[in-house]
Amino acid sequence: MRALADFVMRGRKQATLVVVLGTALPLAFWIGAAAAALVLLRRGLSDALGIAVWALLPALLWWYYGEPRPLLVLLGTLSLAAVLRNTASWRPVLLLSLPLGVLFGVIIGGVFGESVQRTSQELQELMPQMLGEVYQQMPDSERARIGELVAPVLTGLMAALLQLLCLLGLLLGRYWQSLLYNPGGFAREFQALRLPAPLAIALLLGVFLLPGLGSQLAMLTPLCSIPLGFAGMALLHGLVAQKRMAGFWLVGFYIALVFFMQVMFPLLVVLAVVDSLFDFRGRSARNGASGPTDGEG
């Protein structure tokens, strides 16, 4: 990874090559976005846009063939990177990811609307088998209500995946920046991430209450959970570093997250909310004895 980051920062041609190839290759577009974010974080918006404009060619070609995600992730990651560069804080980045996710949801609804509806119908047909007697005992109004929520939630999940990829791209770009110019700076910055209690509670309420206010608002449920999940991961990284625990604890956690996502991710969300109230990492980590790193110190 360091070699790739070093290659990107050698010059404009090298950075353009990595960003364009990353955008053009299937499933690698978020790495191209991370390289563009690295350029923006280090050299500024004008240099990053001069490179990203060439990546628009493969991204628009993907869109022409019905795949908007490379373009959305590229532009979304650059937007988040601009906020991080200007604020040197992950809190506004996580906040901006919410309207960004809503925008993704609107675009996904327009591009993949028919596919989402077909999948929704298939899931509704499978619900009697998946839920068994519980589904049979539900009143007709409750079944209809669940049916109305399926399509918005599917759209929200697809949008949340893009939201997550934008944040991961920025995370990788910030890590590269720290690796090249201030080793250890990114770790301190990420480990200190903690959401204010009002924001964390508002996001948690969004996860649980928005579907009850309207079926279309159910799309926001996955989007609200992503910032909480990131804050939960920062908490775990911070506790491991603070307690000087071995790194295999984090490796084990991420393996469990992959295989038991339905259990581990809600646990991250809950931990983030509780930490916003009680601050498990303590006053010294919250105040940041080393001060803001801005990725480079």
N, C-alpha and C positions, 0 to 999 in steps of 0.2 A: 504493500500500500504506500509506503514512504517513497518507493521508487517512482510510482505513478504520480504522486503529488509533486515530487521534485521535477519530473518531466513536464508537468503542466506549467510549473512556474519558471521554466527555462526561457519561455518567450511566447509571443502571441501566436506564432504558427503552431507550436506544440500544444498550447491550450486549445486552440481551435480544432486541431486534429482530434484530441481526446473528447471534447464536447460533441463534435459532429458524429464521430464514430459511436460514442455512447448513446446518442439519441437515435442513431440509425439502427443499431442492433437490438433485436427483440430482448426484452427483459433487462436490458442494461441502461435504459434511458435515465434511471434515477442516479446512476453513477456519472453519466454525462452532466446531469443537473448538479451533482455534488462538485464536479470540477469547475463548472461555471460559478457556483457559490464560492469556491475557494478564491477564484480570481476577483470576485466582487468584494469579498471580505478583506483581501490583501491590497488590491489595487484600486478599488472603487467601482462605482456603477458604470461610468462611461466605458472603461476597459471591458467590463463584463458584457455590456450590451454589444460592443463591437465584435465580441466573440460569439455571443449567443445568436446574433442575427444570422450567422451561417448555419447554426443548428436548426433554424426555422425551416430550412429546405427539407431535410428528412422528416421533421416533425409534421409539417403541413402535408407531406406525402403520406405519412401514416394516417393523418386525419382524412385525407381523400379516400383512403381505403377503409374508412370506418373505425379507425383507432385513434381517438383524441388524447389518450393518456400521456404519450411522450411530450406533447406540447403543453398540456396542463401542468405536468410535474415540473417541466423546465421553467415555465413562467412562475408557477407557484413557489418553487424553491428560491428563485431569484428575488421574489417579493419578500419572502421571509428573511433572506440573507441581508437585504437592504435594511430591514428593521433591526436586525441584530447588530449590523455594523453601526447604525446610528444611535442605538440605545445601550449596547453592550449588556443586554439583559434578555433572558429567555422568557420572562413573563409576557411582555408584549408580543413576542413571537408566537407563543401558544394561543394568546387571545386572537391574533390575526388569523391563525389557522382555522378558527371557527367560521368567519364569513367566507374564507377561501373554500372551506369544505362545502358551505351552502352553494357557492357558485359552481363548484364541481357537481353537486347534486342536480342543479338546474340543467347543466350541460348534459350530464348523463341521462337525465329524463328525456331530453330532446333527441339524443343520439341513440340511446339504447332503450327507449320507452317501450317499444313493442316486445323486445326480448325480456324486459323486466316483467311485463304483464303476463307473458307466457309462463315464465318461471313461477310467478305468483300463483297462477292458476294450477300449475302442477303441484306446488307445495300445499295448496288448499285441498287438493284431491288426496294427498298423502296424509293429511292431518288425522283422519280417523284411525289410521294405522299407527302413526307416531304417538298420539296421545291416548289411544285406547278408550277405556271406559270414561276417563275424565272428559274427553271430547263429547262422548255420547250423552253424558249427563248435563252438558251445558245447555242453557236455553238458546233458542234460535237467535235471539238478539245478540247474545254474547258471541256466538259463532260468526255472525255477520260482522260484528265489531272486529274480531280477530282477522277476518278476511280482508277488511278494509286496511288493516295495518301492514299486511305482508308486503305489498308493493312499495310503500314509502320506506319501510325498514330495509328492504333489499337495496333500494336506491341509496339510502343513507350508508349502508355498509360499503357499497362500491365507492361512494364519495369519501368515506372515512379511510379507505385503503389508499386513495390518492393523497389525502391529507397526511396520512402516516408516511407515505413515500417522500413527500415534500420535506417533512420534518427529519426523516432519516437522511435524506440527501444533504440537508443543511448540517445535520449532526456530523456526517462524514466530512463535509467541507471544513467545518470548524475544527474537527480533530486533525485534519491534514494541516491546517494553518498552525495549530499549536505544535504539531510534530516537527514542522519545519523551522518555526521561528520562536517558539517558547515551550519546550517540552514540559509537560505537566500542567500547563495553564488551562487546557480544556478540562482536565479531570477536576481541578479545583472549582472551575466555573459550573460544571454540570452537577457535581456533588452538592453544591450549595443551593441548587434550584429548589424553591419551595413556594407553593401558591399561597396567597393571603386567604385567610379563612372565609371572608365573604365571597370571594371568587370561587373557591373550591366548593362551598355549599351551593352556590348558584348553579355550578356545573352539575353537581349531583342531583339537584332538583330538576334540572333540565333532562337528565337521564331518565328519571322516574315519572315526572309529572307531565312533560310535554305531550306524550302520546294521548293522555286523557283530555287534553284541550282541543285536539283535532287530529284526524288521521294523518294529514299531510305533515304535521309537526313531528310525527314519529321519525321522520327522516333525520331530525336533529339529535336523536338519542345516541347513535354511534359517534356522531361528531363531537358531542360534549364529553364523551368518555375518553377521547384521545389525549387531551391535555392532562387529564387526571392520571392516565396511564403513564405518561412521560414523567410527571411529578413523582409517581410511585417508584419508577425505575431510578430516578435521581436519589430518592430516599434510600433505597437499598444500596446503591453505589456509595453514598455518603456514609452509611452505617458500617459497611465493610471496611472502608478506608479509615474511619474513625477508630474502629475496634481493632485495626490491623489484622483483619481476618484474611485467610488465604483466598486467592482468586478463584479457587475451584467452587466456592460457594456461589459466586455469580454465574459461573459456567453451568452449574447444576440448576440454578434458577432459570436460566434461559432455555435449557433443554426441557425443563418442566413446562415452561411457558409455551413452547412449540407443541408439545404433546398433550397438554392439559389446558389449552387456551380458555375453555369455558369456565374453569375454576380459577386459574392463576390471574387472568386479566381483571376480573371483578375484584380479586384480592388486592391487586395494585391500586385500583380505584379507591377502595375503602382505606387503604394505608395512606394514600395521598390526602384524603379528607381528614383523617385523624391527625396526621402530621401537621396539617395546616392549623389545627387547633392546639396541639400540644408541643410541636417542634421537638421531635426526637433527637435531632442532631445538636441541639443545644445552642446557647447564645453565641459562642465563639464561631461556630460554623455559619450561623445566620448573619453575623456582622461581617464575616469575611476578613480575617486578620490580614490577609495579603492584599486586600482591596480588589477592585474589578480587574480582571485580566485582559478583557477585550480580545481573548484568544492569543495575545502576544505579550502581555505584561506591560 
